[in-house]
């Protein structure tokens, strides 16, 4: 019984790891599409928010092009938010009057993190015009520059997303998702 329980725990941890990290092979100019699960960072159980399509293309040896979303609307009118660099929630609320946040979100996340979680080997190649971009029903691009490629041609990076729901005439930004880990191997 004890061995069965230990095996069950190991399988559960492995399946969680498989959901939170994706490993893909990339060849220059050949797009690879995938679905990632966005999970609410604040919840421990029932934390699934939505599936998000991503398409990755290695444009040349040092630019990775990521399309977030596709040509259909996201589920339940939700929108995915991405930030070029760290931004205070106060600054976002001042600049965009169509954004509202619950008090719990405001207390928990006074600072919004950039879409590319701190990375030594990569950086944003091109920032978003207003410091952030919103995915509704059309895919939005992220351009990442690979600064140094490890000798084994494998690298890991994480993407940070936020999710908002429609609320009357505004967007209710209320979910910070766990970072999505992606491992690429360049062929």
N, C-alpha and C positions, 0 to 999 in steps of 0.2 A: 504494500500500500504506500509506504513511504517513497519507494523508488518511482512509483507511478505518479505521485504528486510532484516530485522533483522534475520528472520528465515533462509533465504538463506545464509547470512553471517555465522551464527552459523553452518549450515550444511557443508559449505565449510571448515571452520576451523576444524570441527570434521573429515571430510574425509582426510584433510591434515595430521592431527594427526595420523589417522589410517595408513597412508602410511609411516610415519616417525618412528613409534614405533610398535613393534610386541610383543605380549604376548603369551608365549607358556608354556605348562606343560611338565616337564621332569621327567622321571623315570630312575633310574640307568640302564645303558646298553641298552636303547631303543632309537635309533636315531630319531630325528624329523627334517624333511626337510622343508625348506621354501624358498620363493623368496623375496628378498629385492630390493627396487628401489634405485638406486644410483642417487643422485641429485647434480648438480654442485653448490658448495657453493658460487661462485662468481656471478652467474646469479640469477635474481629475477623472470624472466618469461622464459618459455621453458627451464627449467633447468634439464630435464630428460637426464641422460647419458646412463643408461643400467639397465637391471634386473640382479641380481647376486644371484645364488643359494647358500644357506648355509645349512649345516647339523650339528646339535648340538647333542652331546652325553655326558651324565654325566657318566664318567668312574668310578668314585667312589664318595664318599661324598665330596671330595674337588678338583677334577680335571674335568674341562669342556673341551671337545675336540670339536673344530669347524673346519669343512671342508669347505673351501671357493672355490666355483666353483664345477664343476662336470666333467664327462669324455668327454664333448664336448667343442669345442672351443668357446670362448666368441664372442659376436657379432662384426662384422666388423673388426676383427683382433685386437681389443682393448685388452689391458692387465690391470689387477688390481694389484696395488702395495700396499704392507703392510710393515710397519717398526716396528722393535722390540722396539726401543727406539727413542727418539728425535734425529734427524740427520740434520746437516746443508746441504742445497742444494749444496753448494760448495764442501763439502766432498763427496757427492754422485757423482757429476760430475767428480771429480778427480779419484774416484775409479772405475767408470764404464764409459768407453769412448763411449759406445753405447747409452748413454742417452743424449738427447738434451731437452732444455726447451725454450719456448718463453720468450722474455724479460719481458712481462707483468707478467707471472707466477713467474719469478725470483724476480721481485720487490715485488710482493704481498706475496709470500711464501718463504722467505729466510731459514726458518726452516721447516722440515718435521716432522709431529707428529706421535707418535706411534699408532699402530693399536688399542690398547686398550686405550681408552680415560681415563684420570686419574680417578682412582677408588679406594675407600678405602677398599672394600671387596674383590677385585680381583687383580691379577698381572699375568704377563706372566710367565708361568711355564718353558718354554724353548724358548730362543731367536733364531732368524733366524741366519743361519751361517754367512752371510755377513752383518747382521744388517737389511736386508730386504729380502722379498720374492716376486716373481712375479707369478701371476696366468694367464696362457695362455689358454691351453686346458686341463690341468690336474689339479684336485683339489689339494689344498695345505692346510696343517693343521696349526691350531693355538692351542696351549695348554695353558689354563688359569687355574690358581690355585685359588680356592675359599678360602680366608684366614679366614673369619668369615661369617657364614651363619646366616642371621637374624632369629629371633625366629619364624616369620611367614612363613619361607621357601620361601620367595619371594625376588628377587633382580633384579636390573636394571643395565645394563651396556651399553656402547656405543662403536661401532667399527668405526674406521676412515680408509677410503680407498682413494687411488689416482688412476687415470686412465690415461693410455698412449695410444697413437695411433701409428701405424707403420708409419715411415717416412724414405723412402729409406732404408738404412741399419741400421738405428737407431730407438730408441723408443723416441717419442715426449711426454714427461711427461707434460701434460698441464691442468689437471683437479684435483682439490682437492674437494672431495665429502663431502656433509654434513654428520655428524656422523649418523650412523644407530643405533637407540635406540632399545634395546631388553630387554623385561622383562620376567624373567623365574620364574616359580613356581615349586619347587621340591616336587614331590609326594612320 
